[in-house]
Amino acid sequence: MVVTIGIIVGWTAIAAALVVLLAPAAKSTGPQAMPFLGGGTPDTHAWQRYHFRPYTMALLFIAFEMEMMFMYPWAVVFVSEGIKALAEMGMFLAILSVGILYGWREGIFRWQ
C-alpha cells in the first residue's frame, strides 16, 4: 500500500512539473480578461434567482408515483398484517402529502 501511494504521489509530482515547465504562461490582458459573451458586461448577476417550474411538477409526480408504487404490494400485506399495515400506510401517505402540499403552495396546480 505504501508503494502504491508512493507511485501515485510520484506521478502526480511529475505531471505537475511538466505542466509548469511546458505550458505557456497565460497572461490575460484587455479583452481576454473581460467576461464571456463577447466581452460585454452581464446584465444580471450570475447568482440571480429564477423559478424552475419543472421542479415542482417533478416533485408532485414523484409523490404520486411513490404512492401508487407502494399501494399494490401493501394491499397484499394488509390482508395478513391488518391494522398495523393500515397505520404504516397512513404514516407513509402523511409524509407524501407534505410533498403534495408543498407543490400546491408553489402553485403547481395553477395553469398559466
C-alpha positions as CSV (number, residue, x, y, z in Angstrom):
1,M,0.0,0.0,0.0
2,V,2.9,2.4,0.8
3,V,4.4,1.6,-2.6
4,T,1.1,2.4,-4.4
5,I,0.8,5.7,-2.6
6,G,4.4,6.5,-3.5
7,I,3.7,5.8,-7.1
8,I,0.6,7.9,-7.1
9,V,2.4,10.8,-5.5
10,G,5.4,10.5,-7.8
11,W,3.2,10.5,-11.0
12,T,1.3,13.5,-9.7
13,A,4.5,15.4,-9.0
14,I,5.8,14.5,-12.5
15,A,2.6,15.7,-14.1
16,A,2.6,19.0,-12.1
17,A,6.2,19.6,-13.0
18,L,5.6,19.0,-16.7
19,V,2.6,21.4,-16.7
20,V,4.7,24.1,-15.1
21,L,7.7,23.6,-17.4
22,L,5.9,23.0,-20.7
23,A,2.7,25.1,-20.5
24,P,3.0,28.7,-21.7
25,A,2.4,31.4,-19.1
26,A,-1.1,32.7,-19.6
27,K,-1.3,36.5,-19.3
28,S,-4.9,37.8,-19.6
29,T,-4.9,41.4,-20.7
30,G,-7.5,43.6,-22.3
31,P,-10.5,41.8,-23.9
32,Q,-9.3,38.4,-22.7
33,A,-9.9,39.5,-19.1
34,M,-13.5,40.6,-19.8
35,P,-16.4,38.2,-19.0
36,F,-17.7,35.9,-21.6
37,L,-20.5,36.8,-24.1
38,G,-18.4,38.9,-26.5
39,G,-16.5,40.8,-23.8
40,G,-19.7,42.7,-22.7
41,T,-20.7,43.2,-19.1
42,P,-23.5,40.9,-18.0
43,D,-27.0,42.4,-17.5
44,T,-27.8,40.4,-14.4
45,H,-25.9,38.8,-11.6
46,A,-24.8,35.3,-12.1
47,W,-26.5,34.1,-8.9
48,Q,-29.8,35.7,-9.7
49,R,-32.6,33.5,-8.5
50,Y,-35.0,32.1,-11.1
51,H,-38.1,30.0,-10.8
52,F,-37.5,26.5,-12.1
53,R,-41.1,25.4,-13.0
54,P,-40.4,21.7,-13.8
55,Y,-39.0,21.1,-10.3
56,T,-42.4,21.3,-8.6
57,M,-44.0,19.2,-11.3
58,A,-41.3,16.6,-10.8
59,L,-41.9,16.7,-7.0
60,L,-45.6,16.1,-7.5
61,F,-45.1,13.3,-10.0
62,I,-42.7,11.5,-7.6
63,A,-45.1,11.9,-4.7
64,F,-48.0,10.3,-6.7
65,E,-45.7,7.7,-8.3
66,M,-44.3,6.6,-5.0
67,E,-47.8,6.4,-3.5
68,M,-49.1,4.1,-6.3
69,M,-45.9,2.0,-6.4
70,F,-46.3,1.0,-2.7
71,M,-50.1,0.7,-2.7
72,Y,-50.2,-2.6,-4.7
73,P,-47.8,-4.6,-2.5
74,W,-49.3,-3.0,0.5
75,A,-52.8,-4.4,-0.4
76,V,-51.3,-7.9,-0.3
77,V,-49.6,-7.3,3.1
78,F,-52.7,-5.7,4.5
79,V,-54.6,-8.9,4.3
80,S,-52.1,-10.7,6.6
81,E,-51.0,-7.8,8.9
82,G,-54.3,-6.0,9.4
83,I,-54.3,-2.7,11.4
84,K,-50.5,-2.5,11.7
85,A,-50.2,-2.3,7.9
86,L,-53.0,0.3,7.8
87,A,-51.1,2.5,10.3
88,E,-47.9,2.2,8.4
89,M,-49.6,3.2,5.1
90,G,-51.2,6.1,6.9
91,M,-47.8,7.4,8.0
92,F,-46.4,6.9,4.5
93,L,-49.3,8.8,2.9
94,A,-48.9,11.6,5.5
95,I,-45.3,12.0,4.6
96,L,-46.1,12.1,0.8
97,S,-48.9,14.6,1.4
98,V,-46.4,17.0,2.8
99,G,-44.8,17.0,-0.7
100,I,-48.1,17.4,-2.4
101,L,-49.0,20.3,-0.1
102,Y,-45.6,21.9,-0.9
103,G,-46.4,21.6,-4.6
104,W,-49.8,23.2,-4.0
105,R,-48.2,26.1,-2.1
106,E,-45.7,26.6,-5.0
107,G,-48.7,26.8,-7.4
108,I,-48.2,23.6,-9.3
109,F,-52.0,23.2,-9.8
110,R,-52.4,26.6,-11.4
111,W,-52.2,26.5,-15.2
112,Q,-50.5,29.6,-16.7
